[in-house]
C-alpha cells in the first residue's frame, strides 16, 4: 500500500503540471493568429522540401514524423490564419 504522503505529493505534482499545460494552451490560443503566422514563416522560409527537424519535425513523435508533410502543414497554418482573421 502506498504511503499517504507519496499520494499527496504525486497529486500536487500532477495538478501543477496540468495547470502549466493549461496556461501554455491558453497562451497559444489567445494569440493563435500570431502563433500560426510565425509557424508558417518558419516552415515557408526553410529550404527543405518535405520538412526537417528545423521547421517541422517533433523529436518526441512516436511515428518518427512519417505522417508529417510540409505542404499540408503550410496549408493548414494558412487556413487557421484565415479562419481566425475572418472571425
Biopython code that builds the backbone (N, CA, C, O; Angstrom):
import numpy as np
from Bio.PDB.StructureBuilder import StructureBuilder

atoms = [
    (1, "UNK", "N", (0.834, -1.189, 0.000)),
    (1, "UNK", "CA", (0.000, 0.000, 0.000)),
    (1, "UNK", "C", (0.878, 1.252, 0.000)),
    (1, "UNK", "O", (1.888, 1.312, 0.701)),
    (2, "UNK", "N", (0.480, 2.252, -0.796)),
    (2, "UNK", "CA", (1.261, 3.474, -0.879)),
    (2, "UNK", "C", (1.058, 4.337, 0.360)),
    (2, "UNK", "O", (-0.002, 4.338, 0.986)),
    (3, "UNK", "N", (2.099, 5.058, 0.680)),
    (3, "UNK", "CA", (2.010, 5.975, 1.813)),
    (3, "UNK", "C", (1.176, 7.186, 1.422)),
    (3, "UNK", "O", (1.272, 7.649, 0.285)),
    (4, "UNK", "N", (0.365, 7.712, 2.327)),
    (4, "UNK", "CA", (-0.448, 8.886, 2.024)),
    (4, "UNK", "C", (0.389, 10.092, 1.582)),
    (4, "UNK", "O", (-0.049, 10.866, 0.731)),
    (5, "UNK", "N", (1.598, 10.259, 2.158)),
    (5, "UNK", "CA", (2.432, 11.395, 1.793)),
    (5, "UNK", "C", (2.824, 11.325, 0.320)),
    (5, "UNK", "O", (2.829, 12.341, -0.375)),
    (6, "UNK", "N", (3.155, 10.115, -0.155)),
    (6, "UNK", "CA", (3.536, 9.939, -1.556)),
    (6, "UNK", "C", (2.360, 10.264, -2.462)),
    (6, "UNK", "O", (2.524, 10.956, -3.468)),
    (7, "UNK", "N", (1.186, 9.777, -2.119)),
    (7, "UNK", "CA", (-0.004, 10.039, -2.934)),
    (7, "UNK", "C", (-0.320, 11.524, -2.980)),
    (7, "UNK", "O", (-0.684, 12.047, -4.034)),
    (8, "UNK", "N", (-0.189, 12.196, -1.868)),
    (8, "UNK", "CA", (-0.456, 13.624, -1.815)),
    (8, "UNK", "C", (0.566, 14.391, -2.639)),
    (8, "UNK", "O", (0.206, 15.320, -3.361)),
    (9, "UNK", "N", (1.832, 14.015, -2.541)),
    (9, "UNK", "CA", (2.888, 14.667, -3.318)),
    (9, "UNK", "C", (2.667, 14.446, -4.813)),
    (9, "UNK", "O", (2.798, 15.376, -5.609)),
    (10, "UNK", "N", (2.334, 13.223, -5.189)),
    (10, "UNK", "CA", (2.070, 12.914, -6.589)),
    (10, "UNK", "C", (0.864, 13.696, -7.095)),
    (10, "UNK", "O", (0.882, 14.211, -8.213)),
    (11, "UNK", "N", (-0.171, 13.787, -6.289)),
    (11, "UNK", "CA", (-1.362, 14.548, -6.676)),
    (11, "UNK", "C", (-1.030, 16.020, -6.878)),
    (11, "UNK", "O", (-1.485, 16.625, -7.848)),
    (12, "UNK", "N", (-0.261, 16.595, -5.993)),
    (12, "UNK", "CA", (0.139, 18.004, -6.129)),
    (12, "UNK", "C", (0.961, 18.209, -7.395)),
    (12, "UNK", "O", (0.759, 19.181, -8.124)),
    (13, "UNK", "N", (1.892, 17.287, -7.654)),
    (13, "UNK", "CA", (2.722, 17.367, -8.851)),
    (13, "UNK", "C", (1.851, 17.330, -10.102)),
    (13, "UNK", "O", (2.054, 18.121, -11.023)),
    (14, "UNK", "N", (0.894, 16.429, -10.139)),
    (14, "UNK", "CA", (0.025, 16.289, -11.304)),
    (14, "UNK", "C", (-0.826, 17.543, -11.505)),
    (14, "UNK", "O", (-1.016, 17.979, -12.640)),
    (15, "UNK", "N", (-1.332, 18.117, -10.442)),
    (15, "UNK", "CA", (-2.129, 19.342, -10.534)),
    (15, "UNK", "C", (-1.265, 20.486, -11.057)),
    (15, "UNK", "O", (-1.713, 21.262, -11.900)),
    (16, "UNK", "N", (-0.033, 20.598, -10.565)),
    (16, "UNK", "CA", (0.869, 21.656, -11.037)),
    (16, "UNK", "C", (1.174, 21.493, -12.522)),
    (16, "UNK", "O", (1.143, 22.472, -13.267)),
    (17, "UNK", "N", (1.470, 20.270, -12.962)),
    (17, "UNK", "CA", (1.778, 20.033, -14.372)),
    (17, "UNK", "C", (0.564, 20.325, -15.248)),
    (17, "UNK", "O", (0.695, 20.934, -16.309)),
    (18, "UNK", "N", (-0.611, 19.896, -14.810)),
    (18, "UNK", "CA", (-1.841, 20.166, -15.560)),
    (18, "UNK", "C", (-2.072, 21.671, -15.678)),
    (18, "UNK", "O", (-2.457, 22.161, -16.740)),
    (19, "UNK", "N", (-1.838, 22.396, -14.596)),
    (19, "UNK", "CA", (-2.007, 23.853, -14.611)),
    (19, "UNK", "C", (-1.042, 24.499, -15.596)),
    (19, "UNK", "O", (-1.423, 25.413, -16.328)),
    (20, "UNK", "N", (0.209, 24.032, -15.620)),
    (20, "UNK", "CA", (1.196, 24.577, -16.551)),
    (20, "UNK", "C", (0.772, 24.324, -17.997)),
    (20, "UNK", "O", (0.894, 25.209, -18.844)),
    (21, "UNK", "N", (0.280, 23.134, -18.277)),
    (21, "UNK", "CA", (-0.166, 22.794, -19.631)),
    (21, "UNK", "C", (-1.336, 23.680, -20.035)),
    (21, "UNK", "O", (-1.373, 24.172, -21.163)),
    (22, "UNK", "N", (-2.278, 23.888, -19.148)),
    (22, "UNK", "CA", (-3.439, 24.713, -19.462)),
    (22, "UNK", "C", (-3.031, 26.167, -19.704)),
    (22, "UNK", "O", (-3.593, 26.825, -20.579)),
    (23, "UNK", "N", (-2.068, 26.671, -18.945)),
    (23, "UNK", "CA", (-1.584, 28.036, -19.147)),
    (23, "UNK", "C", (-0.931, 28.159, -20.518)),
    (23, "UNK", "O", (-1.146, 29.148, -21.219)),
    (24, "UNK", "N", (-0.129, 27.156, -20.911)),
    (24, "UNK", "CA", (0.519, 27.177, -22.216)),
    (24, "UNK", "C", (-0.515, 27.130, -23.333)),
    (24, "UNK", "O", (-0.409, 27.874, -24.309)),
    (25, "UNK", "N", (-1.503, 26.274, -23.200)),
    (25, "UNK", "CA", (-2.553, 26.193, -24.222)),
    (25, "UNK", "C", (-3.306, 27.505, -24.335)),
    (25, "UNK", "O", (-3.597, 27.963, -25.439)),
    (26, "UNK", "N", (-3.619, 28.105, -23.212)),
    (26, "UNK", "CA", (-4.332, 29.380, -23.218)),
    (26, "UNK", "C", (-3.497, 30.442, -23.921)),
    (26, "UNK", "O", (-4.035, 31.242, -24.687)),
    (27, "UNK", "N", (-2.197, 30.462, -23.672)),
    (27, "UNK", "CA", (-1.321, 31.450, -24.306)),
    (27, "UNK", "C", (-1.316, 31.276, -25.820)),
    (27, "UNK", "O", (-1.363, 32.262, -26.555)),
    (28, "UNK", "N", (-1.261, 30.044, -26.291)),
    (28, "UNK", "CA", (-1.253, 29.795, -27.735)),
    (28, "UNK", "C", (-2.581, 30.200, -28.350)),
    (28, "UNK", "O", (-2.598, 30.904, -29.360)),
    (29, "UNK", "N", (-3.692, 29.774, -27.769)),
    (29, "UNK", "CA", (-4.995, 30.058, -28.367)),
    (29, "UNK", "C", (-5.410, 31.508, -28.229)),
    (29, "UNK", "O", (-6.213, 31.992, -29.026)),
    (30, "UNK", "N", (-4.886, 32.213, -27.239)),
    (30, "UNK", "CA", (-5.241, 33.622, -27.110)),
    (30, "UNK", "C", (-4.554, 34.467, -28.186)),
    (30, "UNK", "O", (-4.994, 35.580, -28.474)),
    (31, "UNK", "N", (-3.495, 33.951, -28.768)),
    (31, "UNK", "CA", (-2.767, 34.675, -29.823)),
    (31, "UNK", "C", (-2.535, 33.736, -31.010)),
    (31, "UNK", "O", (-1.433, 33.665, -31.553)),
    (32, "UNK", "N", (-3.572, 33.029, -31.396)),
    (32, "UNK", "CA", (-3.461, 31.989, -32.423)),
    (32, "UNK", "C", (-3.005, 32.543, -33.766)),
    (32, "UNK", "O", (-2.224, 31.896, -34.464)),
    (33, "UNK", "N", (-3.473, 33.713, -34.136)),
    (33, "UNK", "CA", (-3.077, 34.295, -35.420)),
    (33, "UNK", "C", (-1.566, 34.504, -35.474)),
    (33, "UNK", "O", (-0.918, 34.144, -36.457)),
    (34, "UNK", "N", (-1.017, 35.077, -34.431)),
    (34, "UNK", "CA", (0.424, 35.324, -34.358)),
    (34, "UNK", "C", (1.197, 34.001, -34.337)),
    (34, "UNK", "O", (2.204, 33.858, -35.031)),
    (35, "UNK", "N", (0.736, 33.056, -33.555)),
    (35, "UNK", "CA", (1.373, 31.746, -33.468)),
    (35, "UNK", "C", (1.386, 31.065, -34.841)),
    (35, "UNK", "O", (2.424, 30.554, -35.262)),
    (36, "UNK", "N", (0.255, 31.051, -35.539)),
    (36, "UNK", "CA", (0.160, 30.411, -36.855)),
    (36, "UNK", "C", (1.033, 31.135, -37.867)),
    (36, "UNK", "O", (1.672, 30.490, -38.699)),
    (37, "UNK", "N", (1.075, 32.454, -37.815)),
    (37, "UNK", "CA", (1.891, 33.229, -38.756)),
    (37, "UNK", "C", (3.378, 32.940, -38.563)),
    (37, "UNK", "O", (4.114, 32.793, -39.539)),
    (38, "UNK", "N", (3.819, 32.860, -37.314)),
    (38, "UNK", "CA", (5.230, 32.578, -37.047)),
    (38, "UNK", "C", (5.590, 31.147, -37.444)),
    (38, "UNK", "O", (6.668, 30.905, -37.988)),
    (39, "UNK", "N", (4.698, 30.208, -37.175)),
    (39, "UNK", "CA", (4.948, 28.824, -37.575)),
    (39, "UNK", "C", (4.990, 28.697, -39.092)),
    (39, "UNK", "O", (5.822, 27.971, -39.636)),
    (40, "UNK", "N", (4.091, 29.403, -39.775)),
    (40, "UNK", "CA", (4.070, 29.390, -41.239)),
    (40, "UNK", "C", (5.377, 29.964, -41.787)),
    (40, "UNK", "O", (5.988, 29.376, -42.680)),
    (41, "UNK", "N", (5.805, 31.107, -41.256)),
    (41, "UNK", "CA", (7.037, 31.745, -41.731)),
    (41, "UNK", "C", (8.238, 30.834, -41.515)),
    (41, "UNK", "O", (9.101, 30.729, -42.387)),
    (42, "UNK", "N", (8.301, 30.185, -40.376)),
    (42, "UNK", "CA", (9.409, 29.278, -40.080)),
    (42, "UNK", "C", (9.481, 28.156, -41.111)),
    (42, "UNK", "O", (10.557, 27.865, -41.633)),
    (43, "UNK", "N", (8.351, 27.525, -41.408)),
    (43, "UNK", "CA", (8.333, 26.415, -42.362)),
    (43, "UNK", "C", (8.518, 26.896, -43.793)),
    (43, "UNK", "O", (9.230, 26.259, -44.569)),
    (44, "UNK", "N", (7.891, 28.006, -44.154)),
    (44, "UNK", "CA", (7.974, 28.509, -45.531)),
    (44, "UNK", "C", (9.385, 28.978, -45.887)),
    (44, "UNK", "O", (9.828, 28.815, -47.024)),
    (45, "UNK", "N", (10.077, 29.549, -44.930)),
    (45, "UNK", "CA", (11.419, 30.068, -45.182)),
    (45, "UNK", "C", (12.497, 28.989, -45.154)),
    (45, "UNK", "O", (13.627, 29.235, -45.574)),
    (46, "UNK", "N", (12.164, 27.818, -44.672)),
    (46, "UNK", "CA", (13.133, 26.723, -44.628)),
    (46, "UNK", "C", (13.322, 26.176, -46.047)),
    (46, "UNK", "O", (12.350, 25.997, -46.781)),
    (47, "UNK", "N", (14.565, 25.914, -46.425)),
    (47, "UNK", "CA", (14.833, 25.471, -47.793)),
    (47, "UNK", "C", (14.692, 23.966, -48.009)),
    (47, "UNK", "O", (15.018, 23.467, -49.086)),
    (48, "UNK", "N", (14.216, 23.243, -47.009)),
    (48, "UNK", "CA", (13.999, 21.807, -47.190)),
    (48, "UNK", "C", (12.753, 21.575, -48.058)),
    (48, "UNK", "O", (11.941, 22.480, -48.253)),
    (49, "UNK", "N", (12.622, 20.373, -48.563)),
    (49, "UNK", "CA", (11.479, 20.076, -49.433)),
    (49, "UNK", "C", (10.267, 19.541, -48.681)),
    (49, "UNK", "O", (9.143, 19.979, -48.928)),
    (50, "UNK", "N", (10.482, 18.606, -47.774)),
    (50, "UNK", "CA", (9.350, 17.908, -47.159)),
    (50, "UNK", "C", (9.203, 18.149, -45.672)),
    (50, "UNK", "O", (8.275, 17.627, -45.053)),
    (51, "UNK", "N", (10.087, 18.920, -45.090)),
    (51, "UNK", "CA", (10.067, 19.126, -43.649)),
    (51, "UNK", "C", (11.325, 18.543, -43.039)),
    (51, "UNK", "O", (11.812, 17.500, -43.475)),
    (52, "UNK", "N", (11.840, 19.209, -42.045)),
    (52, "UNK", "CA", (13.080, 18.772, -41.406)),
    (52, "UNK", "C", (12.994, 19.088, -39.915)),
    (52, "UNK", "O", (12.022, 19.698, -39.469)),
    (53, "UNK", "N", (14.006, 18.676, -39.137)),
    (53, "UNK", "CA", (13.968, 18.979, -37.700)),
    (53, "UNK", "C", (13.910, 20.472, -37.394)),
    (53, "UNK", "O", (13.411, 20.862, -36.338)),
    (54, "UNK", "N", (14.402, 21.296, -38.278)),
    (54, "UNK", "CA", (14.394, 22.740, -38.038)),
    (54, "UNK", "C", (12.996, 23.342, -38.148)),
    (54, "UNK", "O", (12.651, 24.250, -37.392)),
    (55, "UNK", "N", (12.187, 22.841, -39.087)),
    (55, "UNK", "CA", (10.923, 23.527, -39.355)),
    (55, "UNK", "C", (9.670, 22.712, -39.049)),
    (55, "UNK", "O", (8.588, 23.285, -38.925)),
    (56, "UNK", "N", (9.787, 21.397, -38.924)),
    (56, "UNK", "CA", (8.549, 20.635, -38.818)),
    (56, "UNK", "C", (8.595, 19.477, -37.825)),
    (56, "UNK", "O", (7.638, 19.267, -37.081)),
    (57, "UNK", "N", (9.655, 18.750, -37.805)),
    (57, "UNK", "CA", (9.711, 17.512, -37.035)),
    (57, "UNK", "C", (9.577, 17.726, -35.540)),
    (57, "UNK", "O", (9.997, 18.749, -34.999)),
    (58, "UNK", "N", (8.988, 16.750, -34.891)),
    (58, "UNK", "CA", (8.868, 16.721, -33.445)),
    (58, "UNK", "C", (9.742, 15.585, -32.927)),
    (58, "UNK", "O", (9.577, 14.439, -33.343)),
    (59, "UNK", "N", (10.654, 15.886, -32.039)),
    (59, "UNK", "CA", (11.580, 14.858, -31.549)),
    (59, "UNK", "C", (10.874, 13.763, -30.761)),
    (59, "UNK", "O", (11.396, 12.653, -30.657)),
    (60, "UNK", "N", (9.720, 14.043, -30.214)),
    (60, "UNK", "CA", (9.007, 13.054, -29.422)),
    (60, "UNK", "C", (7.942, 12.293, -30.188)),
    (60, "UNK", "O", (7.141, 11.586, -29.577)),
    (61, "UNK", "N", (7.910, 12.416, -31.503)),
    (61, "UNK", "CA", (6.861, 11.775, -32.300)),
    (61, "UNK", "C", (7.026, 10.257, -32.287)),
    (61, "UNK", "O", (8.069, 9.751, -32.701)),
    (62, "UNK", "N", (6.013, 9.521, -31.820)),
    (62, "UNK", "CA", (6.130, 8.057, -31.773)),
    (62, "UNK", "C", (6.107, 7.400, -33.149)),
    (62, "UNK", "O", (6.497, 6.241, -33.287)),
    (63, "UNK", "N", (5.654, 8.128, -34.168)),
    (63, "UNK", "CA", (5.630, 7.587, -35.529)),
    (63, "UNK", "C", (6.840, 8.063, -36.331)),
    (63, "UNK", "O", (6.873, 7.914, -37.553)),
    (64, "UNK", "N", (7.835, 8.636, -35.648)),
    (64, "UNK", "CA", (9.073, 9.087, -36.286)),
    (64, "UNK", "C", (8.812, 10.102, -37.399)),
    (64, "UNK", "O", (9.529, 10.130, -38.399)),
    (65, "UNK", "N", (7.792, 10.926, -37.223)),
    (65, "UNK", "CA", (7.460, 12.021, -38.147)),
    (65, "UNK", "C", (7.081, 11.550, -39.546)),
    (65, "UNK", "O", (7.108, 12.344, -40.487)),
    (66, "UNK", "N", (6.734, 10.296, -39.702)),
    (66, "UNK", "CA", (6.386, 9.768, -41.022)),
    (66, "UNK", "C", (5.098, 10.372, -41.574)),
    (66, "UNK", "O", (4.941, 10.463, -42.792)),
    (67, "UNK", "N", (4.183, 10.782, -40.716)),
    (67, "UNK", "CA", (2.893, 11.306, -41.175)),
    (67, "UNK", "C", (2.916, 12.818, -41.409)),
    (67, "UNK", "O", (1.909, 13.393, -41.822)),
    (68, "UNK", "N", (4.040, 13.460, -41.152)),
    (68, "UNK", "CA", (4.118, 14.907, -41.303)),
    (68, "UNK", "C", (4.491, 15.281, -42.732)),
    (68, "UNK", "O", (5.378, 14.677, -43.336)),
    (69, "UNK", "N", (3.799, 16.291, -43.261)),
    (69, "UNK", "CA", (4.043, 16.765, -44.617)),
    (69, "UNK", "C", (4.088, 18.283, -44.595)),
    (69, "UNK", "O", (3.143, 18.932, -44.145)),
    (70, "UNK", "N", (5.171, 18.839, -45.074)),
    (70, "UNK", "CA", (5.374, 20.280, -45.032)),
    (70, "UNK", "C", (4.285, 21.031, -45.796)),
    (70, "UNK", "O", (3.742, 22.013, -45.289)),
    (71, "UNK", "N", (3.963, 20.586, -46.994)),
    (71, "UNK", "CA", (2.942, 21.280, -47.788)),
    (71, "UNK", "C", (1.595, 21.296, -47.079)),
    (71, "UNK", "O", (0.901, 22.313, -47.082)),
    (72, "UNK", "N", (1.226, 20.185, -46.478)),
    (72, "UNK", "CA", (-0.042, 20.126, -45.755)),
    (72, "UNK", "C", (0.006, 21.029, -44.523)),
    (72, "UNK", "O", (-0.972, 21.709, -44.214)),
    (73, "UNK", "N", (1.134, 21.038, -43.825)),
    (73, "UNK", "CA", (1.279, 21.919, -42.668)),
    (73, "UNK", "C", (1.130, 23.381, -43.039)),
    (73, "UNK", "O", (0.462, 24.141, -42.338)),
    (74, "UNK", "N", (1.756, 23.776, -44.147)),
    (74, "UNK", "CA", (1.626, 25.158, -44.609)),
    (74, "UNK", "C", (0.180, 25.491, -44.975)),
    (74, "UNK", "O", (-0.313, 26.578, -44.674)),
    (75, "UNK", "N", (-0.484, 24.549, -45.622)),
    (75, "UNK", "CA", (-1.892, 24.742, -45.982)),
    (75, "UNK", "C", (-2.751, 24.934, -44.729)),
    (75, "UNK", "O", (-3.579, 25.843, -44.669)),
    (76, "UNK", "N", (-2.548, 24.075, -43.735)),
    (76, "UNK", "CA", (-3.350, 24.157, -42.508)),
    (76, "UNK", "C", (-3.061, 25.437, -41.725)),
    (76, "UNK", "O", (-3.979, 26.067, -41.199)),
    (77, "UNK", "N", (-1.794, 25.819, -41.649)),
    (77, "UNK", "CA", (-1.456, 27.065, -40.944)),
    (77, "UNK", "C", (-2.076, 28.271, -41.636)),
    (77, "UNK", "O", (-2.544, 29.198, -40.975)),
    (78, "UNK", "N", (-2.080, 28.261, -42.961)),
    (78, "UNK", "CA", (-2.724, 29.344, -43.708)),
    (78, "UNK", "C", (-4.229, 29.344, -43.452)),
    (78, "UNK", "O", (-4.830, 30.402, -43.261)),
    (79, "UNK", "N", (-4.836, 28.162, -43.450)),
    (79, "UNK", "CA", (-6.276, 28.064, -43.187)),
    (79, "UNK", "C", (-6.626, 28.548, -41.786)),
    (79, "UNK", "O", (-7.643, 29.215, -41.593)),
    (80, "UNK", "N", (-5.791, 28.214, -40.811)),
    (80, "UNK", "CA", (-6.026, 28.680, -39.442)),
    (80, "UNK", "C", (-5.942, 30.197, -39.390)),
    (80, "UNK", "O", (-6.787, 30.851, -38.779)),
    (81, "UNK", "N", (-4.927, 30.751, -40.028)),
    (81, "UNK", "CA", (-4.775, 32.217, -40.038)),
    (81, "UNK", "C", (-5.980, 32.891, -40.680)),
    (81, "UNK", "O", (-6.484, 33.890, -40.167)),
    (82, "UNK", "N", (-6.437, 32.348, -41.794)),
    (82, "UNK", "CA", (-7.578, 32.926, -42.498)),
    (82, "UNK", "C", (-8.854, 32.824, -41.650)),
    (82, "UNK", "O", (-9.631, 33.776, -41.581)),
    (83, "UNK", "N", (-9.065, 31.685, -41.015)),
    (83, "UNK", "CA", (-10.271, 31.484, -40.209)),
    (83, "UNK", "C", (-10.296, 32.420, -39.019)),
    (83, "UNK", "O", (-11.342, 32.983, -38.695)),
    (84, "UNK", "N", (-9.177, 32.591, -38.372)),
    (84, "UNK", "CA", (-9.105, 33.473, -37.198)),
    (84, "UNK", "C", (-9.307, 34.918, -37.619)),
    (84, "UNK", "O", (-9.988, 35.674, -36.925)),
    (85, "UNK", "N", (-8.723, 35.314, -38.750)),
    (85, "UNK", "CA", (-8.876, 36.683, -39.221)),
    (85, "UNK", "C", (-10.305, 37.001, -39.632)),
    (85, "UNK", "O", (-10.740, 38.149, -39.534)),
    (86, "UNK", "N", (-11.039, 35.991, -40.092)),
    (86, "UNK", "CA", (-12.423, 36.205, -40.561)),
    (86, "UNK", "C", (-13.448, 36.131, -39.438)),
    (86, "UNK", "O", (-14.639, 36.312, -39.691)),
    (87, "UNK", "N", (-13.024, 35.873, -38.213)),
    (87, "UNK", "CA", (-13.986, 35.812, -37.109)),
    (87, "UNK", "C", (-14.009, 37.083, -36.323)),
    (87, "UNK", "O", (-14.765, 37.199, -35.358)),
]
sb = StructureBuilder()
sb.init_structure("model")
sb.init_model(0)
sb.init_chain("A")
sb.init_seg("    ")
for serial, (resi, resn, name, xyz) in enumerate(atoms, 1):
    if name == "N":
        sb.init_residue(resn, " ", resi, " ")
    sb.init_atom(name, np.array(xyz, "f"), 0.0, 1.0, " ", f" {name:<3s}", serial, name[0])
structure = sb.get_structure()
